Amino acid sequence: MNGNVSVDVDEVKRVYDLIERVHSFFHQPMNFPNVDEFAENNYKEISEIYYNVIWNWLPEDMKESIKNE
């Protein structure tokens, strides 16, 4: 499936910031014992971005395809 979508720059920055935190966490093995703390501090943002930001970026036909998987 090819195409383009228009996204809000503030939302892109929000996703970038989250990915940066995830990358920083997993880049340092010394952080691994703190996975529960990381999850507690970031799950709300992960959930919000997954369900309300990225989902809304998807075209309707792709949403339907995902729902039918």
FIMIGU-346269 format. One line per 10 residues: number of its first residue (from 1); their letters; for each residue x, y, z of N, C-alpha, C. Coordinates in steps of 0.02 Angstrom, whole numbers, always signed. Layout:
<atoms>
NUM) A) X/Y/Z/X/Y/Z/X/Y/Z; ...
</atoms>
This chain:
<atoms>
1) MNGNVSVDVD) +43/-58/+0/+0/+0/+0/+45/+62/+0; +39/+103/-50/+77/+164/-55/+32/+224/-45; +62/+279/-28/+24/+340/-20/+57/+386/+30; +27/+442/+39/+52/+492/+86/-4/+511/+133; +15/+532/+193/-32/+558/+241/-5/+624/+267; -50/+665/+288/-31/+729/+318/-33/+721/+394; +20/+742/+427/+22/+735/+500/+41/+802/+531; +17/+812/+591/+31/+872/+628/+103/+869/+654; +141/+923/+645/+211/+925/+665/+218/+913/+740; +173/+940/+780/+177/+929/+852/+169/+855/+869
11) EVKRVYDLIE) +127/+819/+832/+119/+747/+843/+182/+710/+823; +213/+730/+769/+276/+698/+747/+329/+707/+801; +333/+767/+829/+382/+780/+882/+367/+738/+943; +305/+730/+959/+285/+689/+1016/+306/+616/+1006; +295/+590/+947/+316/+521/+932/+392/+516/+934; +426/+565/+905/+499/+567/+906/+525/+565/+978; +497/+607/+1021/+519/+610/+1091/+510/+542/+1126; +455/+509/+1112/+443/+443/+1142/+494/+393/+1116; +505/+391/+1051/+553/+344/+1022/+623/+358/+1049; +639/+421/+1059/+704/+440/+1088/+711/+411/+1159
21) RVHSFFHQPM) +658/+415/+1199/+661/+387/+1267/+668/+310/+1264; +632/+278/+1219/+636/+206/+1212/+707/+186/+1189; +732/+221/+1140/+800/+207/+1115/+852/+216/+1170; +847/+271/+1207/+895/+283/+1261/+892/+228/+1314; +831/+207/+1329/+823/+154/+1379/+857/+89/+1356; +841/+67/+1296/+867/+3/+1272/+940/+6/+1250; +965/+65/+1239/+1035/+73/+1219/+1082/+59/+1277; +1058/+66/+1338/+1099/+57/+1398/+1077/-5/+1436; +1113/-61/+1430/+1093/-122/+1465/+1085/-112/+1540; +1120/-64/+1568/+1114/-52/+1641/+1043/-30/+1659
31) NFPNVDEFAE) +1003/-8/+1610/+934/+13/+1623/+886/-46/+1628; +906/-104/+1602/+860/-160/+1597/+827/-180/+1663; +863/-177/+1720/+829/-194/+1783/+773/-145/+1801; +770/-88/+1767/+720/-37/+1782/+661/-37/+1733; +649/-94/+1701/+597/-97/+1650/+528/-80/+1679; +514/-101/+1740/+449/-84/+1770/+442/-9/+1779; +495/+23/+1802/+493/+95/+1811/+484/+131/+1744; +520/+107/+1693/+514/+137/+1627/+442/+129/+1601; +414/+70/+1609/+345/+58/+1587/+296/+103/+1624; +304/+108/+1689/+260/+149/+1728/+264/+223/+1707
41) NNYKEISEIY) +324/+246/+1692/+333/+316/+1672/+312/+331/+1601; +308/+280/+1558/+297/+294/+1487/+235/+261/+1457; +203/+215/+1493/+147/+178/+1462/+90/+224/+1441; +73/+272/+1481/+17/+316/+1463/+31/+350/+1396; +92/+375/+1386/+110/+408/+1324/+111/+358/+1266; +138/+299/+1277/+139/+247/+1225/+68/+231/+1203; +24/+221/+1251/-45/+204/+1235/-80/+261/+1198; -71/+322/+1221/-102/+380/+1189/-78/+387/+1117; -13/+380/+1106/+14/+387/+1038/-11/+330/+994; -11/+269/+1020/-33/+211/+981/-106/+216/+961
51) YNVIWNWLPE) -149/+230/+1009/-221/+229/+996/-249/+293/+968; -219/+350/+982/-250/+413/+963/-210/+456/+915; -146/+444/+910/-106/+485/+864/-93/+446/+800; -54/+392/+805/-36/+355/+745/-98/+325/+711; -144/+299/+750/-205/+272/+721/-241/+323/+678; -243/+385/+702/-277/+437/+664/-239/+460/+602; -176/+443/+598/-137/+459/+538/-155/+411/+481; -178/+351/+498/-190/+300/+447/-251/+316/+404; -246/+301/+339/-304/+308/+296/-357/+256/+316; -419/+270/+302/-475/+227/+322/-467/+156/+296
61) DMKESIKNE) -445/+148/+233/-438/+80/+206/-385/+40/+244; -333/+73/+267/-282/+38/+306/-309/+20/+375; -348/+64/+405/-378/+49/+470/-422/-13/+464; -462/-17/+411/-505/-75/+400/-464/-138/+391; -410/-133/+354/-367/-191/+343/-338/-216/+409; -316/-170/+451/-288/-188/+516/-341/-220/+560; -401/-191/+560/-455/-219/+601/-472/-290/+580; -463/-306/+516/-481/-372/+489/-424/-423/+493; -368/-404/+520/-311/-451/+524/-324/-504/+576
</atoms>
